[in-house]
Amino acid sequence: MRREFRMKRVAVALSVAGLVTGCASPAHNMDRVQPGMTPQQVSAIVGQPQAMTYSAGKQCSYFVLLKDFWSRVPWRVNDRYYVCYDDGRVESFGKVDTVTEGL
């Protein structure tokens, strides 16, 4: 009986972990983003943005992407990236600087 309970807990934990990581794309997909792309083209490559900001004629989307296996540190398996658009086309993109993030 105790073993069955433990097995169920492991199965639930793996299912939750699969759901959490299953929604994120690998960070190496950012290598395919190029200036001039539309938001739809970027979303097809890296998935839906986690957040977006808007200002006059500009939009920035923020994505959470999985690090490759060898770059992971405990409790940090993903990084944040941004893609900024000017008039609906990619103008700039890259990794969010964790030092200045939130300032």
C-alpha positions in Angstrom: 0.0 0.0 0.0 2.8 2.4 0.9 4.7 1.6 -2.3 1.6 2.4 -4.4 1.2 5.8 -2.7 4.9 6.6 -3.3 4.5 5.6 -7.0 1.4 7.8 -7.4 3.3 10.8 -5.9 6.2 10.2 -8.3 3.8 10.0 -11.2 2.0 13.2 -10.2 5.4 15.0 -9.7 6.6 13.9 -13.2 3.3 15.0 -14.8 3.5 18.4 -13.2 7.2 18.8 -14.3 6.3 17.8 -17.8 3.5 20.4 -18.0 5.8 23.1 -16.7 8.7 22.4 -19.0 6.6 21.2 -21.9 5.3 24.8 -22.4 8.8 26.3 -22.8 10.9 26.1 -25.9 14.7 25.5 -25.9 16.8 28.7 -25.8 18.7 27.7 -29.0 15.5 28.5 -30.9 16.4 32.2 -30.4 19.3 31.6 -32.9 16.6 31.4 -35.6 15.1 34.9 -34.9 16.1 37.5 -37.4 15.6 41.3 -37.8 12.5 42.0 -39.9 10.4 39.0 -38.7 6.8 39.5 -37.7 5.5 38.6 -34.2 3.7 35.6 -35.7 6.9 34.3 -37.2 8.7 34.7 -33.9 5.9 32.9 -32.0 6.1 30.0 -34.5 9.8 29.6 -33.6 9.9 30.3 -29.8 6.3 30.0 -28.7 3.9 32.4 -27.1 5.5 35.3 -25.1 5.2 35.3 -21.3 4.7 39.1 -21.2 4.5 42.1 -23.5 5.1 45.8 -23.2 3.9 48.5 -25.5 4.9 52.1 -26.3 4.4 54.4 -29.3 4.9 52.2 -32.3 7.0 49.7 -30.4 6.3 46.4 -28.7 8.5 44.1 -26.7 7.7 40.5 -26.0 9.4 38.4 -23.2 9.9 34.7 -23.5 11.0 32.1 -20.9 13.2 29.5 -22.8 14.9 26.4 -21.5 18.6 26.4 -21.1 20.6 23.5 -22.6 21.4 20.7 -20.2 25.0 21.7 -19.6 24.1 25.4 -18.8 21.6 24.6 -16.1 22.3 25.3 -12.5 20.2 24.1 -9.6 16.7 25.7 -9.6 17.6 27.7 -12.8 16.7 25.7 -15.9 15.5 28.6 -18.0 16.4 32.1 -19.1 14.4 35.2 -20.1 14.7 36.6 -23.6 13.2 39.7 -25.3 12.2 40.5 -28.8 11.4 44.1 -29.6 9.4 45.2 -32.7 9.2 48.5 -34.5 6.1 48.8 -36.6 5.5 45.1 -36.4 9.0 43.9 -37.4 11.8 42.6 -35.2 14.2 45.4 -34.4 16.2 43.9 -31.6 16.3 40.7 -29.5 18.5 38.9 -27.0 18.8 37.6 -23.4 17.3 39.7 -20.6 20.2 40.9 -18.4 19.4 39.5 -14.9 21.5 42.2 -13.2 19.3 45.1 -14.5 16.0 43.1 -14.8 13.4 44.7 -12.7 15.1 48.1 -12.3 
